[in-house]
Amino acid sequence: MNHIVTVQDAVTAFADFMEPTDAELEAIEQELPLILAEVDQLDAQIKAFDHPANEVDARRIRRARNRVLAARRDLVNRTAGTSLPGGAA
């Protein structure tokens, strides 16, 4: 008879290493406005797929694209003064 043995110890042995660090969470938090703007842009594009193209959809997509560009600009301006670890001297 073969016994079924759980491998929980092997699976959860690296759980502490798999958690994001505080620096990674901070980076995600800084990028969150850009991420949300990109999600809004995708939503606008998906809505446009449901029916024939019209001016309202084009305007919605254009505004969403502008929000993405503004969020990227703001992110770059916020992070321009910070130094990243591991950079060249």
N, C-alpha and C positions, 0 to 999 in steps of 0.2 A: 504494500500500500504506500503510495506517495503522499507525503504531507505537503499541504500548501502553506508556505511561510510568507509572511508579509515582508516587504522590503522598505518599510517606512523609515527605518534608520538610514538606509542608503539614500533614500529619496530626500529626506529632510536634513541630511547631514550638512548640506551646503546652503540651507535656507538663510542663514545670517549673511552670507556673501551675496545672495541674490537680491537683497533689499537695496533700493536706491539710497545713495548717500545724501547727506544734507546739501552738499554742493549740487548734486544732480537735481534734487527737488527744487532748489532755488533757481537753477537754470530753466527748468520746466515752468516754474511760476513766472519767470521773466518773459518766456516765450508764449505764455497763455493767450494774451491778446491777439497775437499773430495766428495761433492755432484756431481760435474761435472765429477770426475773420476768414480764414481759409475754409472752415466748415460752412460758414454762411455763403461763401462763394460756391462751394459744391452744391449746397441746397438750392441756390438760385439756378445753377446749371441743370440740376436734376428736374426742377419744376418746369424748365423750358423744354425738356424732352417729352413731357406729357401731351403736348399739343403743338400745332404748327407755330413757327416763330412769329412773334409780333413785337411791336415797339416796346411794350411794357416789359416783356422778358429781357429784351436787349438792354433797356435802361436798368433793370434790376441787376443784371449780370455786370454791367459797367460800373454801377455803384459799389457792388460787392468787390470787384477787382480793385477799385480805388481804395476801399477800406483795407484790403490786403496790402497794397503798396504803402499806404500810410502806416500800417502796423509794422511792416518791415522797416520803413524809414525810422520809426520811433525806436524799434529794437536796436537797430544799428547805432543810432545816436546815443542810446542809453549805455550800450556795451562798448562804445568806441574808447572810452577812457579807462576801462578795466583791462588788466593784463591777465592773460590766460596762463595756467600752469603748463610747464613743458615747452614754452616758447623759446625762440632763439634769443640769445643774449644781445 
